[in-house]
Amino acid sequence: MINDLGYNIKMFYGDGFKGLPSFAPFDRIIITCGAREVPPELLKQLSNGGILVVPLGPEKEQVMTTILKKDANTFETITFDKFRFVPMLENKSPL
């Protein structure tokens, strides 16, 4: 799907912890559910200079977190305010 801004957006349902390695690398990944920790597979799937946005923390309260991948082994983390999201699904098959 290409939206009005010209971005080629792909949306999937499945195990968010595994990501989509067959489509990687990604310039941007946004997670719209709470995760207790940053899924390592998603960090691997970011391109250098890529950005991951994810609400991190326990179910009752997450901290919006932005992670910038500088290179294969260097990441910069920026945290924002507190939020509450539904939990991230693990071990789910795509529809």
A tleap script that builds the chain and sets N, CA, C and O, in Angstrom:
source leaprc.protein.ff14SB
mol = sequence {
  NMET ILE ASN ASP LEU GLY TYR ASN ILE LYS
  MET PHE TYR GLY ASP GLY PHE LYS GLY LEU
  PRO SER PHE ALA PRO PHE ASP ARG ILE ILE
  ILE THR CYS GLY ALA ARG GLU VAL PRO PRO
  GLU LEU LEU LYS GLN LEU SER ASN GLY GLY
  ILE LEU VAL VAL PRO LEU GLY PRO GLU LYS
  GLU GLN VAL MET THR THR ILE LEU LYS LYS
  ASP ALA ASN THR PHE GLU THR ILE THR PHE
  ASP LYS PHE ARG PHE VAL PRO MET LEU GLU
  ASN LYS SER PRO CLEU
}
set mol.1.N position { 0.849 -1.169 0.000 }
set mol.1.CA position { 0.000 0.000 0.000 }
set mol.1.C position { 0.897 1.234 0.000 }
set mol.1.O position { 1.771 1.361 0.857 }
set mol.2.N position { 0.692 2.133 -0.941 }
set mol.2.CA position { 1.416 3.403 -0.969 }
set mol.2.C position { 0.434 4.490 -0.556 }
set mol.2.O position { -0.613 4.662 -1.179 }
set mol.3.N position { 0.780 5.219 0.498 }
set mol.3.CA position { -0.142 6.239 1.005 }
set mol.3.C position { 0.086 7.569 0.301 }
set mol.3.O position { 0.924 7.668 -0.595 }
set mol.4.N position { -0.659 8.589 0.708 }
set mol.4.CA position { -0.599 9.915 0.083 }
set mol.4.C position { 0.781 10.570 0.193 }
set mol.4.O position { 1.101 11.459 -0.596 }
set mol.5.N position { 1.597 10.146 1.152 }
set mol.5.CA position { 2.928 10.716 1.324 }
set mol.5.C position { 3.985 9.997 0.487 }
set mol.5.O position { 5.149 10.396 0.467 }
set mol.6.N position { 3.572 8.939 -0.198 }
set mol.6.CA position { 4.506 8.216 -1.047 }
set mol.6.C position { 5.257 7.096 -0.358 }
set mol.6.O position { 6.163 6.512 -0.952 }
set mol.7.N position { 4.903 6.778 0.891 }
set mol.7.CA position { 5.561 5.682 1.604 }
set mol.7.C position { 4.967 4.356 1.177 }
set mol.7.O position { 3.754 4.237 1.009 }
set mol.8.N position { 5.816 3.363 1.001 }
set mol.8.CA position { 5.369 2.016 0.700 }
set mol.8.C position { 5.230 1.282 2.032 }
set mol.8.O position { 6.231 0.867 2.617 }
set mol.9.N position { 4.007 1.120 2.510 }
set mol.9.CA position { 3.735 0.561 3.830 }
set mol.9.C position { 3.276 -0.880 3.697 }
set mol.9.O position { 2.415 -1.198 2.876 }
set mol.10.N position { 3.863 -1.755 4.518 }
set mol.10.CA position { 3.429 -3.142 4.586 }
set mol.10.C position { 3.009 -3.419 6.017 }
set mol.10.O position { 3.730 -3.070 6.952 }
set mol.11.N position { 1.852 -4.041 6.201 }
set mol.11.CA position { 1.358 -4.378 7.530 }
set mol.11.C position { 1.175 -5.879 7.602 }
set mol.11.O position { 0.689 -6.500 6.657 }
set mol.12.N position { 1.574 -6.475 8.751 }
set mol.12.CA position { 1.501 -7.912 8.923 }
set mol.12.C position { 0.991 -8.236 10.316 }
set mol.12.O position { 1.128 -7.434 11.241 }
set mol.13.N position { 0.403 -9.415 10.459 }
set mol.13.CA position { -0.007 -9.941 11.754 }
set mol.13.C position { 0.805 -11.200 11.999 }
set mol.13.O position { 0.877 -12.062 11.123 }
set mol.14.N position { 1.409 -11.324 13.149 }
set mol.14.CA position { 2.168 -12.522 13.462 }
set mol.14.C position { 3.001 -12.314 14.697 }
set mol.14.O position { 2.691 -11.460 15.528 }
set mol.15.N position { 4.061 -13.092 14.824 }
set mol.15.CA position { 4.946 -13.025 15.980 }
set mol.15.C position { 5.827 -11.790 15.860 }
set mol.15.O position { 6.802 -11.788 15.108 }
set mol.16.N position { 5.486 -10.747 16.596 }
set mol.16.CA position { 6.219 -9.492 16.529 }
set mol.16.C position { 7.659 -9.604 16.989 }
set mol.16.O position { 8.486 -8.767 16.626 }
set mol.17.N position { 7.974 -10.612 17.775 }
set mol.17.CA position { 9.340 -10.780 18.263 }
set mol.17.C position { 10.281 -11.266 17.174 }
set mol.17.O position { 11.491 -11.059 17.259 }
set mol.18.N position { 9.731 -11.914 16.145 }
set mol.18.CA position { 10.557 -12.434 15.050 }
set mol.18.C position { 10.718 -11.433 13.917 }
set mol.18.O position { 11.665 -11.522 13.136 }
set mol.19.N position { 9.792 -10.475 13.825 }
set mol.19.CA position { 9.868 -9.496 12.748 }
set mol.19.C position { 9.601 -10.129 11.396 }
set mol.19.O position { 8.879 -11.120 11.289 }
set mol.20.N position { 10.191 -9.546 10.368 }
set mol.20.CA position { 10.010 -10.026 8.991 }
set mol.20.C position { 11.366 -10.072 8.285 }
set mol.20.O position { 11.645 -9.232 7.430 }
set mol.21.N position { 12.208 -11.045 8.636 }
set mol.21.CA position { 13.562 -11.066 8.079 }
set mol.21.C position { 13.611 -11.125 6.555 }
set mol.21.O position { 14.572 -10.638 5.959 }
set mol.22.N position { 12.607 -11.707 5.913 }
set mol.22.CA position { 12.633 -11.809 4.452 }
set mol.22.C position { 12.436 -10.455 3.773 }
set mol.22.O position { 12.728 -10.317 2.585 }
set mol.23.N position { 11.944 -9.453 4.506 }
set mol.23.CA position { 11.753 -8.110 3.958 }
set mol.23.C position { 12.834 -7.125 4.421 }
set mol.23.O position { 12.894 -5.998 3.930 }
set mol.24.N position { 13.680 -7.542 5.357 }
set mol.24.CA position { 14.701 -6.659 5.939 }
set mol.24.C position { 15.785 -6.342 4.910 }
set mol.24.O position { 15.944 -7.084 3.940 }
set mol.25.N position { 16.525 -5.268 5.102 }
set mol.25.CA position { 16.526 -4.364 6.250 }
set mol.25.C position { 15.457 -3.283 6.121 }
set mol.25.O position { 15.031 -2.931 5.021 }
set mol.26.N position { 15.038 -2.767 7.273 }
set mol.26.CA position { 14.019 -1.726 7.351 }
set mol.26.C position { 14.642 -0.401 7.783 }
set mol.26.O position { 15.526 -0.370 8.640 }
set mol.27.N position { 14.178 0.685 7.186 }
set mol.27.CA position { 14.603 2.016 7.610 }
set mol.27.C position { 13.869 2.441 8.876 }
set mol.27.O position { 14.419 3.163 9.707 }
set mol.28.N position { 12.635 1.992 9.018 }
set mol.28.CA position { 11.810 2.351 10.172 }
set mol.28.C position { 10.972 1.146 10.584 }
set mol.28.O position { 10.444 0.422 9.741 }
set mol.29.N position { 10.860 0.945 11.894 }
set mol.29.CA position { 9.956 -0.055 12.460 }
set mol.29.C position { 9.219 0.621 13.597 }
set mol.29.O position { 9.836 1.210 14.485 }
set mol.30.N position { 7.889 0.534 13.571 }
set mol.30.CA position { 7.098 1.051 14.705 }
set mol.30.C position { 6.282 -0.106 15.261 }
set mol.30.O position { 5.581 -0.806 14.531 }
set mol.31.N position { 6.391 -0.288 16.568 }
set mol.31.CA position { 5.653 -1.332 17.264 }
set mol.31.C position { 4.488 -0.661 17.981 }
set mol.31.O position { 4.688 0.281 18.747 }
set mol.32.N position { 3.285 -1.138 17.737 }
set mol.32.CA position { 2.088 -0.498 18.299 }
set mol.32.C position { 1.476 -1.339 19.420 }
set mol.32.O position { 0.264 -1.322 19.637 }
set mol.33.N position { 2.340 -2.075 20.130 }
set mol.33.CA position { 1.915 -2.831 21.301 }
set mol.33.C position { 3.079 -2.847 22.288 }
set mol.33.O position { 4.235 -2.663 21.907 }
set mol.34.N position { 2.762 -3.066 23.538 }
set mol.34.CA position { 3.802 -3.036 24.560 }
set mol.34.C position { 4.683 -4.272 24.537 }
set mol.34.O position { 4.197 -5.384 24.336 }
set mol.35.N position { 5.971 -4.078 24.741 }
set mol.35.CA position { 6.925 -5.182 24.824 }
set mol.35.C position { 7.736 -5.026 26.105 }
set mol.35.O position { 8.110 -3.911 26.470 }
set mol.36.N position { 8.003 -6.112 26.776 }
set mol.36.CA position { 8.791 -6.052 28.013 }
set mol.36.C position { 10.255 -5.735 27.733 }
set mol.36.O position { 10.942 -5.158 28.576 }
set mol.37.N position { 10.735 -6.113 26.542 }
set mol.37.CA position { 12.124 -5.859 26.162 }
set mol.37.C position { 12.186 -5.651 24.654 }
set mol.37.O position { 11.249 -5.985 23.929 }
set mol.38.N position { 13.287 -5.102 24.200 }
set mol.38.CA position { 13.477 -4.892 22.768 }
set mol.38.C position { 13.762 -6.248 22.128 }
set mol.38.O position { 14.726 -6.912 22.510 }
set mol.39.N position { 12.945 -6.672 21.164 }
set mol.39.CA position { 13.216 -7.944 20.491 }
set mol.39.C position { 14.530 -7.860 19.699 }
set mol.39.O position { 14.630 -7.045 18.782 }
set mol.40.N position { 15.538 -8.678 20.026 }
set mol.40.CA position { 16.831 -8.617 19.340 }
set mol.40.C position { 16.720 -8.807 17.826 }
set mol.40.O position { 17.486 -8.211 17.069 }
set mol.41.N position { 15.772 -9.631 17.386 }
set mol.41.CA position { 15.609 -9.868 15.950 }
set mol.41.C position { 15.222 -8.588 15.214 }
set mol.41.O position { 15.605 -8.396 14.060 }
set mol.42.N position { 14.466 -7.715 15.875 }
set mol.42.CA position { 14.082 -6.458 15.231 }
set mol.42.C position { 15.272 -5.528 15.083 }
set mol.42.O position { 15.388 -4.820 14.083 }
set mol.43.N position { 16.156 -5.525 16.070 }
set mol.43.CA position { 17.364 -4.696 15.963 }
set mol.43.C position { 18.236 -5.170 14.801 }
set mol.43.O position { 18.825 -4.355 14.090 }
set mol.44.N position { 18.318 -6.483 14.610 }
set mol.44.CA position { 19.094 -7.039 13.497 }
set mol.44.C position { 18.498 -6.628 12.151 }
set mol.44.O position { 19.220 -6.471 11.167 }
set mol.45.N position { 17.174 -6.456 12.116 }
set mol.45.CA position { 16.488 -6.173 10.858 }
set mol.45.C position { 16.478 -4.690 10.488 }
set mol.45.O position { 16.031 -4.329 9.399 }
set mol.46.N position { 16.966 -3.830 11.383 }
set mol.46.CA position { 17.071 -2.400 11.074 }
set mol.46.C position { 18.285 -2.147 10.184 }
set mol.46.O position { 19.339 -2.756 10.371 }
set mol.47.N position { 18.129 -1.254 9.227 }
set mol.47.CA position { 19.284 -0.822 8.435 }
set mol.47.C position { 20.118 0.140 9.280 }
set mol.47.O position { 19.610 0.702 10.250 }
set mol.48.N position { 21.386 0.339 8.930 }
set mol.48.CA position { 22.191 1.345 9.614 }
set mol.48.C position { 21.523 2.702 9.389 }
set mol.48.O position { 21.189 3.053 8.258 }
set mol.49.N position { 21.332 3.454 10.455 }
set mol.49.CA position { 20.595 4.709 10.393 }
set mol.49.C position { 19.103 4.504 10.597 }
set mol.49.O position { 18.343 5.471 10.632 }
set mol.50.N position { 18.677 3.249 10.733 }
set mol.50.CA position { 17.259 2.937 10.923 }
set mol.50.C position { 16.780 3.274 12.321 }
set mol.50.O position { 17.574 3.411 13.252 }
set mol.51.N position { 15.462 3.406 12.454 }
set mol.51.CA position { 14.853 3.793 13.731 }
set mol.51.C position { 13.764 2.793 14.113 }
set mol.51.O position { 12.911 2.443 13.298 }
set mol.52.N position { 13.810 2.344 15.363 }
set mol.52.CA position { 12.786 1.480 15.944 }
set mol.52.C position { 12.078 2.281 17.032 }
set mol.52.O position { 12.727 2.856 17.905 }
set mol.53.N position { 10.750 2.318 16.981 }
set mol.53.CA position { 9.949 2.973 18.022 }
set mol.53.C position { 9.106 1.889 18.671 }
set mol.53.O position { 8.367 1.175 17.993 }
set mol.54.N position { 9.224 1.767 20.009 }
set mol.54.CA position { 8.529 0.701 20.727 }
set mol.54.C position { 8.205 1.144 22.151 }
set mol.54.O position { 9.057 1.725 22.823 }
set mol.55.N position { 6.973 0.876 22.624 }
set mol.55.CA position { 6.656 1.107 24.040 }
set mol.55.C position { 7.188 -0.065 24.865 }
set mol.55.O position { 6.776 -1.207 24.659 }
set mol.56.N position { 8.110 0.216 25.806 }
set mol.56.CA position { 8.762 -0.831 26.589 }
set mol.56.C position { 8.340 -0.795 28.048 }
set mol.56.O position { 8.206 0.274 28.643 }
set mol.57.N position { 8.128 -1.992 28.623 }
set mol.57.CA position { 7.836 -2.081 30.043 }
set mol.57.C position { 6.757 -3.101 30.319 }
set mol.57.O position { 6.265 -3.757 29.401 }
set mol.58.N position { 6.385 -3.238 31.584 }
set mol.58.CA position { 5.341 -4.196 31.964 }
set mol.58.C position { 3.975 -3.767 31.426 }
set mol.58.O position { 3.805 -2.639 30.963 }
set mol.59.N position { 3.012 -4.676 31.492 }
set mol.59.CA position { 1.690 -4.431 30.909 }
set mol.59.C position { 1.015 -3.160 31.418 }
set mol.59.O position { 0.317 -2.490 30.656 }
set mol.60.N position { 1.206 -2.822 32.673 }
set mol.60.CA position { 0.488 -1.677 33.239 }
set mol.60.C position { 1.045 -0.328 32.816 }
set mol.60.O position { 0.339 0.679 32.875 }
set mol.61.N position { 2.315 -0.295 32.387 }
set mol.61.CA position { 2.895 0.995 32.039 }
set mol.61.C position { 4.177 0.806 31.230 }
set mol.61.O position { 5.117 0.148 31.678 }
set mol.62.N position { 4.201 1.387 30.043 }
set mol.62.CA position { 5.386 1.318 29.210 }
set mol.62.C position { 5.971 2.716 29.024 }
set mol.62.O position { 5.291 3.721 29.234 }
set mol.63.N position { 7.231 2.762 28.630 }
set mol.63.CA position { 7.912 4.015 28.314 }
set mol.63.C position { 8.155 4.012 26.807 }
set mol.63.O position { 8.770 3.087 26.275 }
set mol.64.N position { 7.671 5.050 26.119 }
set mol.64.CA position { 7.893 5.133 24.684 }
set mol.64.C position { 9.389 5.273 24.445 }
set mol.64.O position { 10.032 6.167 24.996 }
set mol.65.N position { 9.941 4.385 23.620 }
set mol.65.CA position { 11.380 4.301 23.412 }
set mol.65.C position { 11.695 4.350 21.927 }
set mol.65.O position { 11.063 3.662 21.126 }
set mol.66.N position { 12.675 5.167 21.565 }
set mol.66.CA position { 13.166 5.252 20.195 }
set mol.66.C position { 14.606 4.785 20.191 }
set mol.66.O position { 15.428 5.240 20.986 }
set mol.67.N position { 14.899 3.863 19.276 }
set mol.67.CA position { 16.250 3.326 19.165 }
set mol.67.C position { 16.759 3.614 17.757 }
set mol.67.O position { 16.134 3.225 16.770 }
set mol.68.N position { 17.893 4.294 17.672 }
set mol.68.CA position { 18.541 4.615 16.401 }
set mol.68.C position { 19.732 3.684 16.237 }
set mol.68.O position { 20.606 3.618 17.101 }
set mol.69.N position { 19.758 2.958 15.107 }
set mol.69.CA position { 20.881 2.046 14.832 }
set mol.69.C position { 21.968 2.820 14.104 }
set mol.69.O position { 21.810 3.184 12.939 }
set mol.70.N position { 23.072 3.067 14.797 }
set mol.70.CA position { 24.197 3.822 14.231 }
set mol.70.C position { 24.989 2.947 13.254 }
set mol.70.O position { 25.310 3.372 12.144 }
set mol.71.N position { 25.297 1.725 13.683 }
set mol.71.CA position { 25.949 0.726 12.829 }
set mol.71.C position { 25.594 -0.643 13.408 }
set mol.71.O position { 24.770 -0.729 14.318 }
set mol.72.N position { 26.194 -1.699 12.904 }
set mol.72.CA position { 25.805 -3.054 13.295 }
set mol.72.C position { 25.833 -3.297 14.802 }
set mol.72.O position { 25.064 -4.117 15.304 }
set mol.73.N position { 26.704 -2.601 15.530 }
set mol.73.CA position { 26.862 -2.849 16.968 }
set mol.73.C position { 26.612 -1.642 17.860 }
set mol.73.O position { 26.814 -1.722 19.071 }
set mol.74.N position { 26.170 -0.513 17.277 }
set mol.74.CA position { 25.996 0.709 18.059 }
set mol.74.C position { 24.570 1.234 17.924 }
set mol.74.O position { 24.063 1.433 16.821 }
set mol.75.N position { 23.938 1.453 19.079 }
set mol.75.CA position { 22.565 1.939 19.111 }
set mol.75.C position { 22.470 3.121 20.065 }
set mol.75.O position { 23.151 3.157 21.090 }
set mol.76.N position { 21.626 4.081 19.727 }
set mol.76.CA position { 21.326 5.206 20.611 }
set mol.76.C position { 19.874 5.076 21.033 }
set mol.76.O position { 18.996 4.875 20.194 }
set mol.77.N position { 19.612 5.189 22.337 }
set mol.77.CA position { 18.261 5.038 22.864 }
set mol.77.C position { 17.778 6.355 23.453 }
set mol.77.O position { 18.488 7.013 24.214 }
set mol.78.N position { 16.555 6.724 23.085 }
set mol.78.CA position { 15.904 7.926 23.617 }
set mol.78.C position { 14.576 7.483 24.214 }
set mol.78.O position { 13.806 6.778 23.563 }
set mol.79.N position { 14.302 7.895 25.456 }
set mol.79.CA position { 13.033 7.535 26.081 }
set mol.79.C position { 12.152 8.766 26.245 }
set mol.79.O position { 12.631 9.893 26.371 }
set mol.80.N position { 10.852 8.508 26.238 }
set mol.80.CA position { 9.862 9.566 26.358 }
set mol.80.C position { 8.949 9.264 27.537 }
set mol.80.O position { 9.365 8.597 28.484 }
set mol.81.N position { 7.743 9.732 27.495 }
set mol.81.CA position { 6.813 9.612 28.620 }
set mol.81.C position { 6.256 8.194 28.750 }
set mol.81.O position { 6.610 7.301 27.980 }
set mol.82.N position { 5.390 8.007 29.724 }
set mol.82.CA position { 4.774 6.716 30.017 }
set mol.82.C position { 3.473 6.550 29.238 }
set mol.82.O position { 2.739 7.510 29.000 }
set mol.83.N position { 3.210 5.297 28.848 }
set mol.83.CA position { 2.025 4.949 28.072 }
set mol.83.C position { 1.525 3.589 28.525 }
set mol.83.O position { 2.154 2.925 29.348 }
set mol.84.N position { 0.383 3.181 27.976 }
set mol.84.CA position { -0.125 1.825 28.198 }
set mol.84.C position { -0.646 1.284 26.870 }
set mol.84.O position { -1.553 1.859 26.269 }
set mol.85.N position { -0.064 0.171 26.417 }
set mol.85.CA position { -0.430 -0.475 25.166 }
set mol.85.C position { -0.846 -1.912 25.440 }
set mol.85.O position { -0.569 -2.438 26.518 }
set mol.86.N position { -1.503 -2.551 24.487 }
set mol.86.CA position { -1.788 -3.974 24.589 }
set mol.86.C position { -0.456 -4.718 24.495 }
set mol.86.O position { 0.499 -4.183 23.930 }
set mol.87.N position { -0.366 -5.949 25.040 }
set mol.87.CA position { 0.908 -6.675 25.010 }
set mol.87.C position { 1.267 -7.174 23.609 }
set mol.87.O position { 0.389 -7.422 22.783 }
set mol.88.N position { 2.568 -7.316 23.355 }
set mol.88.CA position { 3.066 -7.844 22.096 }
set mol.88.C position { 2.797 -9.350 22.055 }
set mol.88.O position { 2.960 -10.043 23.059 }
set mol.89.N position { 2.385 -9.846 20.891 }
set mol.89.CA position { 2.081 -11.265 20.725 }
set mol.89.C position { 3.338 -12.045 20.338 }
set mol.89.O position { 4.162 -11.583 19.547 }
set mol.90.N position { 3.459 -13.230 20.913 }
set mol.90.CA position { 4.579 -14.091 20.592 }
set mol.90.C position { 4.041 -15.464 20.201 }
set mol.90.O position { 3.028 -15.913 20.738 }
set mol.91.N position { 4.710 -16.124 19.278 }
set mol.91.CA position { 4.319 -17.459 18.817 }
set mol.91.C position { 2.936 -17.463 18.172 }
set mol.91.O position { 2.151 -18.383 18.401 }
set mol.92.N position { 2.634 -16.461 17.381 }
set mol.92.CA position { 1.365 -16.377 16.653 }
set mol.92.C position { 1.637 -16.571 15.177 }
set mol.92.O position { 2.624 -16.055 14.653 }
set mol.93.N position { 0.789 -17.297 14.514 }
set mol.93.CA position { 0.917 -17.517 13.074 }
set mol.93.C position { 0.208 -16.416 12.322 }
set mol.93.O position { -0.816 -15.909 12.780 }
set mol.94.N position { 0.747 -16.031 11.151 }
set mol.94.CA position { 0.062 -15.020 10.331 }
set mol.94.C position { -1.322 -15.534 9.916 }
set mol.94.O position { -1.538 -16.738 9.784 }
set mol.95.N position { -2.244 -14.600 9.715 }
set mol.95.CA position { -3.598 -14.988 9.268 }
set mol.95.C position { -3.586 -15.440 7.839 }
set mol.95.O position { -4.631 -15.801 7.297 }
savepdb mol mol.pdb
quit
